[in-house]
Structure formats: C-alpha cells, structure tokens
Amino acid sequence: MVEMQRGRRRKLNVFLALSAGVLSLLLDAGTLSAAVFANFSPARHERFLVGDPADPDPLNPTFLLDHTKITGVGLSAAVLVTPQHFLTATHVGVFDPTFVSADGVRHTYGALSRTVLQTTLTSDLTLSNGTVLPAGSVHASDLSLVRLASPISADDGIAPMALFGGSLSSIVGRDVNLFVQSNRAGSDTANFVQQIELNTGAITDGVAYRYDNPPGLPASDELRFSGGDSGRASVTQINGQYVVVGTHMGIGTDSNTGDFYSIDNYVVPYLEQIQAVVALDGYQINVVAVPEPGSTGLMGLVVVLAVIVVKQRTALVMRKRE
C-alpha cells in the first residue's frame, strides 16, 4: 500500500504496483482485482465478446469506443505512439505488448529497450522526508517510452495513437476514456494536474480523476482504477479522433472528504522528450492541438483548480504504508 499526502489538510491513501513482479501477478489475476464501474454494462464496457467457443474473443460491436480508432491501445499496459515505440508506466517494467487490429487479429511484438522520461519541477517540491527539491531540477518520472525490436508492419493493421497537446490545464474538465485490465473501458472527468512524488523515487506529472458517481445514481460510464490497471491508456476524443492523455499510475482516497481519485501519468509535459527519442529512429509523433476552453464557466473551473494545485503543491507525496 502507498500513502499520498496533500499538506496538513488532506491525506490520500494510494495503492500502487511497485515492481514488475507485483504488477504481473495483479495482471494475471484478471477480474479478481478489476476496476470498479459505477454502472457496469458488458454490452458497452467490454472491448471483446466472451463465450463463443469458435472465437473466444471477437470484437464487441456495441463497445463504447470505435475499434478502428484504437488499434494502438494494447491489450496490456501499452499504447503505441510510433510503429516502433509505446508508452507505459515506468514501474510496470519492460514486456512484449499485444495489440489487436480492427478485424480482431492479435499481434505480439518483442520489446528491446526503454527510456524513462524525466520530470522538470515547475516550483520547489518538499518531499516526505523534508528534503526540498528546487524548481528546475530534473527527476525520473513514472512514464516510460519502450522501443520495439522491429517496427510494426503497416500490413498488421496496428496504427499508432496521436498524443494530447495543449497547456497543462487543457485537460481539466474534459471527459477521458480509461482502459483497464480485462480489456474493459469506461470514463471519468479530469479534475486537476499536479507533480507527484512516488515512493519508488519517481516524481511525475499526474492528472487526477475524482470518482463521484457511485452505484445507485443515474447510469454513467464512470469507473475507478484498481490494482493491476497500471500502465494502461487513457484517451480523449478531439474532433472525432482518440488521442492519448496518459497511462495509469495509482489510486487514492481523500481521508477528509472520502473522495476517491484515479491518477494518470500525464503525457503533455513529456512531449518534447518523446519526440527526441523517436526521432533517433526517424519517427515523428502526432500531437493533436487541443481547443482551449471557450466558455467563461469552464475557464473559471480551470482557474480555481489551478489555485488549489498551487496551494497544495509543496506537500503532495506518496510514501509506503506498512
């Protein structure tokens, strides 16, 4: 168990898979540690149909996302961003990813190496042990870019995903589709972004989603992460295209309010690093510009959340809890 604290006013208890070994066991557990849906509907939230002995995992035609636009979202903790590179959570480790084409054919590829992306602090950060890290200092994040041994052939029908681009606050208030283990997906609304200290030693830029639609309320696609969801993709839709927001990192509850948060590694601060790495193999990532909020109400939401983040910023940490 990991504990995340927010200054003197609130505390978040966070569960995080801390090693590749632990995570692989959680992934193998399947639905035993599945994400929690507010109103789970197999017809809408299952990426594949089940129970057909002739084809054990055909694509689900009523899935809430368009299969033809998400072939780059892996069946495990991987999201493809070039024909030879995918993103995942650093604490997941390196593994051979499997992707499925729009016609349902599965393809597994060998991973060769990874680059751990680096976080640059935007202001001083006080760690759980009292150490103050200065603004501008650089630290390993929980977001990694993995290089495949060989590029994926276009004939396989696996297309890299575009990446979310914009200001840090562009994601706040947007609906985001969240992929979880057992090849399911739902959604939630992004509430705030913040730099976070993990007990693995990583410091990462995160985006948090508050779970506020428990069972019994009107039906929605909202879900919250659970153990084993780490490294899986989050995407949002821009002009009909799904673009990657990040990869799953952890979960937590606010001890003062009881609010539950799912937390992602946020891709926006790392776009330049990703491009620099893939350029070594001759690739260019596809970054989709995000329209800035156009209404006064949404702008107000962004400003208020930004103020909250700044005030709480110096004490947001994760630490191991016995």
N, C-alpha and C positions, 0 to 999 in steps of 0.2 A: 504494500500500500504506500502511496505517496501523499504527502500533505502539501497543499498550496495555500499560502497565506497572503492576505491583502491588508497589510498595515495593521493598525491596532483595532480597526473597526470590524473587519470581517475575516473569516477563515474559510478556505475551501479545501475539502478533503478530496484528493485526486488519485485515481487509480491509473497506473502507467506500466505497460510491459517494459521491463528494464533491460532485457537482453534478448538476443535472437533465440536462445534456447527456451526461455519462458514464453516468448511470443509464439513460437512454433507449436508449443503444447496447447496454447489457447486457441490457435487457429484450427488445430486438429480436433478440438472439442466441438467445433461447429455450433449448432444451436444451443448447446449447453450453456454458452455464455453470449448468447445473441443480443444484439441491440434491442432496446425497448421501444416499441412503437406505441403512440397514443391510440391509434385505431388501425391495427394491422389488418390488411386485406391481401391474401395471397394473389388474387387476380391483378392487383395494382402494384404491389411491392416486391413480388418475386421476379427476378430477372429471367428465370427459366421455369418451365413447367416441370412437374415431377410425376412419377408414377407410370410412365409409358415404358414398358419393357423393351420395345423396339428402338426407342430413342430416349435414354434416361434423362437427358437434359435439353429438350428442344426449347427454343426461344419462346418466351411468353408474349403473345401478340397484344395483351392488354397491359403490359408493363408501363409504368408512368413516364418512362423516357423512350425516345426513339432509338432502337437498336442500331440503326445505320449511322448514328452520330456519336456513338460511344464505344466503337471497337477498340479505341486506345485505352479504355479503362479496363485494367486487368481483372482476372478472377481472383487474384490475391492482392497483396499490398503494393500495387504498381500502377502507374499511369504514364503512358508513353507520350513523350514530347518531341522526339525526332525518331526516324527509323532505327536509331541505334542507342537511344537514351530514354530512361524512365525515372520518374521521381518516386521516392518512398520516404518513410520516416527513418532517421539515422539509427534509432535503437532497434529497428527490425533486422538490420544486417543485410547481407547480400544473398540473393536467391535467384533461381531461374523462374521468370514470370510466365504466366499463361494468359493469352488473350483470345477472344472469340470474334470471328468475322461476322458480318451482317447475315450470312447464310447459316450461322451456327457452328461452323468448323472451328475447332480449338487448335491453337498453335502454342508450343512452349519453346522458349529461346534461352540460350545459355548466357549467363551474366559473367562479365570479365573483371570489372573493377568499379570502384565508386569514388566520388568526390563529395566530401562533407562540406556543405555550403556554410559560409561564415556570416555571423551577425555583427553588425556595427551598432554599438549603443548610441541612441539619439540623445541621451542625457545620462547623468550619473545613475548607477544602479547599486543599491545596497543589498548585499547577499544575506542569506540566512545566518551566516557566521559573523556578520557585522562588517565584512570587507566591503569597501566602496570601489566599484569599478568605474573608471572615468568615462565620460562621454567621448565617443570617438574610438574607444578601444574595440578590438575585434576578437570574437569568440566563436567556437564551433557551435553550430545550430543542430536542431533535430531534423533538418531537411537534407536529404542526400540525393545526388544525381548518379544513377548507375549506368555504366556503359556495357552494352551487349557485346559478345564476342564477334558477332557479324551483324550487318544491317538486316532489317526485316525486308523481304522482297515485297514489292507492290502487289505481286500476284497473290499474296496471302490475304489481302483484303483487310489489313490492320492499319488504320490511319492514326498518326499522331494527333494528340489533342492540342488545341490552342490554349494559351495561358491568359489569365485575367490581368489586365493592365489598367493603371489609374493611380490616383493618390491613395495613401494608406486608408483614408476614411471612405473611399468609394464603395467598399463592401458593406458598410454599416447600413442596415435596413433592407438589404437585398435578401430574397429567398434563395437558398442554396440547397441543391440536391446532394445528399450524403449517402455514399455507398458504404455498406457494412458487410461483415462476414456472412456466410451462407448465401452470398450473391443476392442480397436484397438492397433496396434503396428507399429512402424517404426524403424528408426535407426539414429545414428549420430556417429561422431568420438570423442573420449575423447581427450581434449586439454591440461588440466593441473589439478593438485591436489593441495589443499590448505586448511588450517584450517581457519574456518569462524566463526565470531560472529553473532548470530541472535538476533533480538530484543525481542525474547522470553526469553533471558537469556542463551540460549544454545550456546555451542561452539562445532562445529562439523567438522570432516574431510570430505571435499567435493571433488567431481570430476565434472568438468565443460565441457560442450559440446557447441561449437560455431556453431550457425545456419548460414550457408553460402551458401545455395542452394535455394534461393527464387524462386517463380513461374516464369516460362519462360526459366529457364535453363534446360539442359538435365535431363530426368526423374531420380529420385532417391527415396530412402525410407526416406529421412531426414525429421525430424519433430522438433518442439519446444514445450515445455510444456506450459500449460495454467492453470488457476485456476481450482482446483479440481483434478489435477493429483498427488498431494502429496501422498507419501507413496507407490506408485505403483513401480513395479520392473523394474530393468534394468539387462539384461543378455548379456553375450558374449559367443561365441562358441569356445571351445577348443577341438580339436580332435573329432569333431562331437557331443560334449556334451555341453548343455547350462549351464552356471554357473552364479551365482548371483554376480553382480558388486555392487549393492546398491539399495536404494529406493529414490524416487524423493523428493526434498526438496524445490526448488524455481526456479525462473526465473529472468533474468535481462538483461538490455541493457547498453552498454558502451557509455556514453554520448560524448566521444571524437571521437570514430570511428563509432558508430551506430551498432556495433556488438551485436548480441543477444545471450545470454547464457542460457542453461538449466542446472540445478545444482542438483546433487545427493548427498545423504549421501553415503560415500564410505566405503564398508564393511571391507577392508583389515586391517585397524588399530584396528578393534574390534574383530578379530577372536578369540583371546585367551579368551576374556570376554565371548563371545558367547559359546565357548566350556565349560567354567567353569560353566555357568548357566545350560546348557542342561545336563551336567554330573550329576547334582543333581537328575535327573530323569533316569539316566542310559544310556543316549544317547551320540553318537559321531557324530559331524558334518563331512561332506565330503568336504574337501578342495582340490581343484584341482590346482596343481602346474602350474604356467604359464611359458612357454618357454620365456626366456629373448630375447630381440631383437637381431637378428643375423646379420643385415646389418649395415654398417657404417652410412648410411643415417638416419636410424631410431634412432640409438644411438645418433646421432647429434641432432635430434629433441628433444629427451628426455633431453639431457644436456642443450640445450638452454632454454627449458621451465622451467627446474629446476632453472636456474639462474634468470629467470623472477619472478618466485614464491618467491624466497628468497628476492629479492629486494623489492617486493611489500608487503611482508608478514606482516609487522608491522602495516599496516593500512587498512586491508580488514575487513570491518564491515558491519553489517546490522542495520538499525535503522528505526523506524516508521516515515512515512512521512504523514503529515496531508493533 
